[in-house]
Amino acid sequence: MFGLSEFAIILIVVIAVIGMKKLPELTRSAGKAARILQAEARAAKDEEAGTAPAPRVVQGEIVPPGTGTTPPGARAAGTPDHP
């Protein structure tokens, strides 16, 4: 009969042989998951400490409908689809 240690070695060998093709993909996805987890933990820690960067505000202008210009290549509102 097999003991626990022999069974574990056989199981590791079988997993290595069967998973040889998928192993690089699995390690790559595990690395991505670890980086995402680290980034999220760092963001939560910064937010908790109050050192998170302030959101960036982009100033724009409000143009009432019908008074603005149409960008090049775009159709003006109300023009038909076919010439």
C-alpha positions in Angstrom: 0.0 0.0 0.0 1.0 3.6 -0.5 1.7 5.9 2.3 0.7 9.5 2.5 4.1 10.8 1.4 4.2 8.5 -1.7 0.7 9.5 -2.6 1.6 13.2 -2.3 4.7 12.7 -4.6 2.7 10.9 -7.2 0.0 13.6 -7.1 2.6 16.4 -7.5 4.1 14.5 -10.5 0.7 14.0 -12.2 -0.3 17.6 -11.7 3.1 18.8 -13.1 2.8 16.5 -16.2 -0.9 17.4 -16.9 -0.6 21.1 -16.1 2.7 21.7 -18.0 0.9 23.6 -20.8 -1.2 25.7 -18.4 1.5 26.4 -15.8 2.9 29.6 -17.4 -0.6 31.0 -17.9 -1.5 30.2 -14.3 1.6 31.9 -12.9 1.0 34.9 -15.1 -2.6 35.3 -13.9 -1.5 34.7 -10.3 1.1 37.5 -10.6 -1.5 39.9 -12.1 -3.9 39.1 -9.3 -1.2 39.7 -6.7 -0.3 43.1 -8.2 -4.0 44.1 -8.3 -4.4 43.1 -4.7 -1.3 45.1 -3.7 -2.6 48.2 -5.5 -6.0 47.9 -3.9 -4.6 47.5 -0.5 -2.3 50.5 -1.0 -5.2 52.6 -2.2 -7.4 51.6 0.8 -4.5 52.3 3.2 -3.9 55.8 1.5 -7.6 56.5 1.7 -7.8 55.5 5.3 -4.8 57.7 6.2 -6.2 60.6 4.1 -3.2 60.8 1.9 -5.0 59.8 -1.3 -4.5 62.2 -4.2 -7.3 64.6 -4.8 -9.4 63.9 -7.8 -8.3 65.9 -10.9 -10.9 68.5 -12.1 -10.9 69.4 -15.8 -12.4 72.8 -16.5 -14.7 73.0 -19.5 -17.2 75.2 -21.0 -20.9 74.8 -21.4 -22.4 75.4 -24.9 -26.1 75.6 -25.2 -27.6 73.2 -27.8 -27.7 74.5 -31.3 -25.2 77.2 -30.8 -22.0 75.2 -30.9 -20.0 74.2 -33.9 -19.9 70.7 -35.4 -16.6 68.9 -35.2 -15.0 68.0 -38.5 -16.4 64.7 -39.9 -19.5 64.8 -37.8 -23.0 65.5 -38.9 -25.0 68.4 -37.5 -28.1 67.6 -35.5 -31.1 67.2 -37.6 -29.4 66.3 -40.8 -30.5 63.2 -42.7 -28.4 60.1 -42.8 -28.5 59.9 -46.6 -27.5 62.9 -48.9 
